[in-house]
């Protein structure tokens, strides 16, 4: 049961997340040979205020 975890900033559309899950699943099958039905893809969306790079919150670096 492979689990693919993706963390990204919130704001992607449902269609983008669907396409990402499909592409990652397809590549996992291609590379490892596991059944697609056994693959779990977990997408965690993070608010910019909860993500920092170089000690700076992305919400401060890239305000809306």
C-alpha positions in Angstrom: 0.0 0.0 0.0 2.1 2.9 -1.2 1.2 6.3 0.2 2.2 9.5 -1.6 2.1 12.6 0.5 2.1 16.0 -1.0 2.3 19.3 0.9 1.6 22.5 -1.0 0.2 25.9 -0.5 -3.5 26.1 -0.6 -5.3 27.6 -3.6 -5.1 24.8 -6.2 -8.4 23.9 -7.9 -10.0 20.5 -7.5 -9.2 19.7 -11.1 -5.5 20.5 -10.5 -5.4 18.2 -7.5 -7.2 15.5 -9.4 -4.7 15.7 -12.2 -1.8 15.7 -9.8 -3.1 12.5 -8.0 -3.7 10.8 -11.4 -0.2 11.6 -12.6 1.5 10.6 -9.4 -0.4 7.3 -9.3 0.4 6.6 -12.9 4.1 7.1 -12.4 4.1 5.0 -9.2 2.6 2.2 -11.2 5.1 2.7 -14.0 8.1 2.8 -11.8 7.2 0.2 -9.1 4.7 -2.0 -10.8 2.2 -1.8 -7.9 -1.5 -1.9 -8.7 -3.0 1.6 -9.0 -5.9 0.6 -6.7 -3.4 0.1 -3.9 -2.0 3.7 -4.1 -3.1 6.4 -1.7 -2.4 10.0 -2.5 -2.7 12.5 0.4 -2.7 16.2 -0.4 -2.2 18.5 2.6 -2.8 22.1 1.8 -1.0 24.6 4.0 -1.9 28.3 4.5 0.8 30.7 3.7 0.7 31.9 7.3 1.8 28.4 8.4 4.7 28.0 6.0 8.1 29.7 6.4 11.2 29.8 4.2 14.4 31.2 5.5 12.7 32.2 8.7 10.1 34.3 6.9 6.4 33.4 6.7 5.2 33.2 3.2 2.2 35.2 4.2 4.6 38.1 4.9 6.7 37.5 1.8 3.8 37.1 -0.6 0.7 38.9 0.9 -2.5 38.4 -1.0 
